[in-house]
Amino acid sequence: MCNTKNYIKYLTKRANNGDTEAQYTLGMEYYDGRRVAKNLTLSQKWFSLAAQNGNLEAEVGLALICEANGNYMQAHGIMKKAAKRGCVTAQSNLGISYSRGNPCVKQDYYEAAKWMIKAAKQGEPEALCNLASLYANGLGVQKNIAKALKLWKESANKNYAPAQANLGLIYFLGNIVRKDYAQAESWLLKAMWNGVIIVLPLLGEIYATGGHGITQDYKKAYFYYNQAYNSLDTFNGYSMFDVVNNTYGKYELISKSEIKKNMMAIEAMINAQ
């Protein structure tokens, strides 16, 4: 706590002296609310100062605050202006806005692809991952599974957890690629290490079932099911990023009660060995 206070105090001092990066960082700290109490008023203050000093990322921050306050049209205008000026984060976020739509922005996959491509060409991990989903489903671009996989892998190799989870699920399902539990395990573990705990029941199922490059291992299966059971309140209705809603495959995450049943069945098998 003391180190956090000193860090914020240090940033504030630099920001008050006109340091643009410190102003932007403070804006993010108050927006995220991880190390300090979330405060959109202070976040907006520091983002505004940084933006006035030419920080395009701070303009993205201002757009996010507008969205949080329900000012979608204003947010869209700020984001589009920053995107046109070459801000890769703004380009990626603008692509997301068009792909999802909101009360003030009509869903438009062609516009979404246009902006995601600009950001992806600069190696932005989130844009690479989202653009992969568009190619996998032929939304705004011609359907191209090979290109989608290439983009997902590029994003995942940049340590972007949603792309890692998506790849893991794709190899688990085996709908658009050959089912490969070894590949699925590799990517799901990376996603898990990056904090994506909703992949835990998939790892449990992989080890419980075995095959497709993985040796059946009831002890590992029990471990991951147990981790899932103790980590989440419920899996019901929980979407694993965009991948579960895509046309090439769907995986319904199981409930805690089902996980418990699996654990009991696996425990009986372990005791019988």
C-alpha positions in Angstrom: 0.0 0.0 0.0 2.8 2.4 0.9 4.6 1.7 -2.4 1.3 2.4 -4.3 0.8 5.7 -2.5 4.4 6.7 -3.2 4.0 5.7 -6.9 0.8 7.7 -7.3 2.4 10.6 -5.5 5.5 10.4 -7.8 3.3 10.3 -10.9 1.1 13.2 -9.7 4.2 15.3 -9.1 5.5 14.6 -12.6 2.1 15.2 -14.1 1.7 18.5 -12.4 5.1 19.5 -13.9 3.7 18.8 -17.4 5.0 15.3 -18.0 2.5 14.0 -20.6 3.3 10.3 -20.0 2.7 10.7 -16.3 -0.6 12.5 -17.0 -1.7 9.6 -19.3 -0.6 7.0 -16.8 -2.5 8.7 -14.0 -5.6 8.8 -16.1 -5.3 5.0 -16.7 -4.7 4.4 -13.0 -7.9 6.2 -12.0 -9.8 4.7 -14.9 -8.8 1.1 -14.1 -9.1 1.4 -10.3 -6.7 -1.4 -9.6 -4.1 0.3 -7.5 -6.1 3.4 -6.5 -9.9 3.9 -6.1 -11.6 4.2 -9.4 -12.3 7.9 -10.1 -13.6 8.8 -13.6 -13.5 12.5 -12.7 -9.8 12.4 -11.9 -9.2 10.1 -14.8 -10.9 12.6 -17.2 -8.8 15.4 -15.8 -5.5 13.7 -16.4 -6.5 12.3 -19.8 -7.6 15.8 -20.9 -4.3 17.3 -19.9 -2.4 14.6 -21.7 -4.6 14.9 -24.8 -4.0 18.7 -24.9 -0.3 17.9 -24.9 -0.7 15.7 -28.0 -1.0 12.2 -26.4 -3.4 10.2 -28.7 -3.7 7.3 -26.3 -5.2 9.8 -23.8 -7.9 10.7 -26.4 -8.8 7.0 -26.4 -9.1 7.2 -22.6 -11.4 10.2 -22.9 -13.5 8.2 -25.4 -13.7 5.2 -23.0 -14.9 7.6 -20.2 -17.6 8.9 -22.5 -18.8 5.4 -23.2 -18.8 4.6 -19.5 -21.0 7.6 -19.0 -23.3 6.6 -21.8 -22.2 9.3 -24.2 -21.6 7.0 -27.2 -21.8 9.5 -29.9 -19.2 11.7 -28.3 -17.0 8.7 -27.6 -17.3 7.6 -31.3 -16.3 11.0 -32.5 -13.2 11.2 -30.3 -12.2 7.6 -31.1 -12.6 8.2 -34.9 -10.6 11.4 -34.8 -7.7 9.6 -33.0 -7.9 6.7 -35.3 -7.6 8.9 -38.4 -4.5 10.5 -36.8 -2.9 7.0 -36.7 -3.5 5.9 -33.1 -3.4 2.1 -33.3 -5.4 1.7 -30.0 -8.1 4.0 -31.4 -8.2 2.0 -34.7 -8.6 -1.3 -32.8 -11.3 0.1 -30.5 -13.1 1.7 -33.4 -13.1 -1.6 -35.2 -14.6 -3.2 -32.1 -17.3 -0.5 -31.9 -18.3 -1.2 -35.5 -18.3 -4.9 -35.0 -20.6 -4.8 -32.0 -22.6 -1.7 -32.6 -24.0 0.5 -29.8 -27.0 2.9 -29.4 -25.3 5.5 -31.6 -23.1 3.4 -33.9 -24.7 1.0 -36.4 -23.1 -2.4 -36.6 -21.0 -2.5 -39.7 -18.5 -5.4 -40.3 -17.0 -3.7 -43.3 -16.0 -0.7 -41.3 -14.9 -2.9 -38.5 -12.6 -4.9 -40.8 -11.2 -1.7 -42.3 -10.1 -0.3 -38.9 -9.0 -3.7 -37.5 -6.8 -4.2 -40.6 -5.1 -0.9 -40.0 -4.4 -1.8 -36.4 -3.4 -5.4 -37.1 -0.8 -4.2 -39.7 0.9 -2.5 -36.8 0.8 -5.6 -34.7 -1.9 -4.6 -32.2 -2.7 -7.9 -30.4 -6.4 -7.2 -29.8 -7.0 -6.2 -33.4 -5.2 -9.3 -34.7 -7.5 -11.5 -32.5 -10.7 -9.7 -33.5 -9.8 -9.6 -37.1 -9.2 -13.3 -37.0 -12.8 -13.8 -35.9 -14.0 -11.7 -38.8 -12.1 -13.9 -41.3 -13.2 -17.1 -39.6 -16.9 -16.1 -40.0 -16.6 -14.1 -43.3 -17.9 -10.9 -41.7 -16.8 -7.8 -43.6 -14.1 -9.8 -45.3 -14.0 -13.0 -47.4 -14.1 -16.0 -45.2 -10.6 -17.4 -44.8 -10.0 -20.0 -42.1 -6.2 -20.2 -42.8 -5.8 -16.5 -42.4 -7.9 -16.5 -39.3 -5.7 -19.1 -37.7 -2.5 -17.2 -38.7 -3.9 -14.0 -37.1 -4.9 -15.8 -33.9 -1.5 -17.3 -33.6 0.2 -14.0 -34.2 -1.9 -12.4 -31.5 -1.5 -15.4 -29.1 2.3 -15.3 -29.6 2.2 -11.7 -28.4 0.8 -13.2 -25.2 -2.7 -11.9 -25.8 -4.8 -14.2 -23.6 -8.2 -14.1 -25.5 -6.4 -15.3 -28.6 -4.7 -18.1 -26.6 -8.0 -19.1 -25.2 -9.6 -19.0 -28.7 -6.9 -21.2 -30.2 -7.2 -23.6 -27.3 -11.0 -23.9 -27.8 -10.6 -24.3 -31.6 -8.3 -27.2 -31.3 -10.5 -28.6 -28.5 -13.6 -28.5 -30.7 -12.0 -29.7 -33.9 -14.6 -28.0 -36.1 -12.4 -25.9 -38.3 -9.1 -27.7 -37.7 -8.3 -31.3 -36.8 -9.1 -32.0 -33.2 -5.8 -31.8 -31.3 -5.8 -31.9 -27.5 -2.0 -31.4 -27.3 -2.4 -28.1 -29.1 -5.5 -27.3 -27.1 -3.7 -28.0 -23.9 -0.7 -25.8 -24.8 -2.8 -22.8 -25.7 -5.3 -23.2 -22.8 -2.5 -23.4 -20.3 -1.0 -20.2 -21.6 -4.4 -18.5 -21.3 -4.8 -19.9 -17.8 -1.3 -18.5 -16.8 -2.5 -15.2 -18.1 -5.5 -15.3 -15.7 -8.2 -16.7 -18.0 -9.7 -19.1 -15.4 -12.8 -20.0 -17.5 -10.6 -22.4 -19.5 -10.2 -24.6 -16.4 -13.1 -27.0 -17.1 -11.8 -27.5 -20.7 -8.5 -28.6 -19.3 -10.3 -30.9 -17.0 -12.2 -32.4 -19.9 -9.1 -32.9 -22.0 -7.3 -34.9 -19.3 -10.5 -36.8 -18.3 -11.1 -37.9 -21.9 -7.5 -38.2 -23.3 -6.7 -39.0 -26.9 -5.9 -36.6 -29.7 -2.3 -36.3 -28.6 -2.9 -36.3 -24.8 -2.6 -39.2 -22.4 -5.6 -39.7 -20.2 -4.8 -38.5 -16.7 -7.5 -38.6 -14.0 -5.4 -36.9 -11.4 -4.8 -33.9 -13.7 -8.5 -33.9 -14.7 -9.5 -33.8 -11.0 -7.0 -31.0 -10.3 -8.4 -28.7 -13.0 -12.0 -29.5 -12.3 -11.3 -28.8 -8.7 -9.6 -25.5 -9.6 -12.6 -24.6 -11.7 -15.1 -25.5 -9.0 -13.3 -23.3 -6.4 -12.5 -20.4 -8.8 -15.8 -19.5 -10.3 -19.3 -18.9 -8.8 -20.9 -20.3 -11.9 -20.2 -21.1 -15.5 -23.8 -20.9 -16.6 -24.3 -18.4 -19.5 -20.6 -17.3 -19.3 -19.3 -16.7 -22.8 -15.6 -17.5 -23.5 -14.9 -14.4 -25.5 -16.3 -14.1 -29.0 -15.3 -17.6 -30.0 -18.4 -19.4 -28.4 -20.7 -17.2 -30.5 -19.0 -17.9 -33.8 -20.5 -20.0 -36.5 -17.6 -22.5 -36.7 -18.2 -23.9 -33.2 -19.9 -23.5 -29.9 -19.0 -24.8 -26.4 -21.3 -24.4 -23.6 -19.4 -23.9 -20.3 -20.7 -26.3 -17.7 -22.3 -25.5 -14.4 -20.6 -26.0 -11.0 -23.0 -28.9 -10.2 -21.9 -30.7 -13.4 -18.2 -30.0 -12.5 -18.8 -31.5 -9.1 -20.4 -34.6 -10.7 -17.4 -35.0 -12.9 -15.0 -34.7 -9.9 -16.9 -37.4 -8.0 -16.8 -39.7 -11.0 -13.1 -39.1 -11.6 -12.3 -39.5 -7.8 -14.0 -43.0 -7.9 -11.9 -43.9 -10.9 -8.7 -42.8 -9.2 -9.6 -44.9 -6.1 -10.4 -47.9 -8.2 -6.9 -47.8 -9.8 
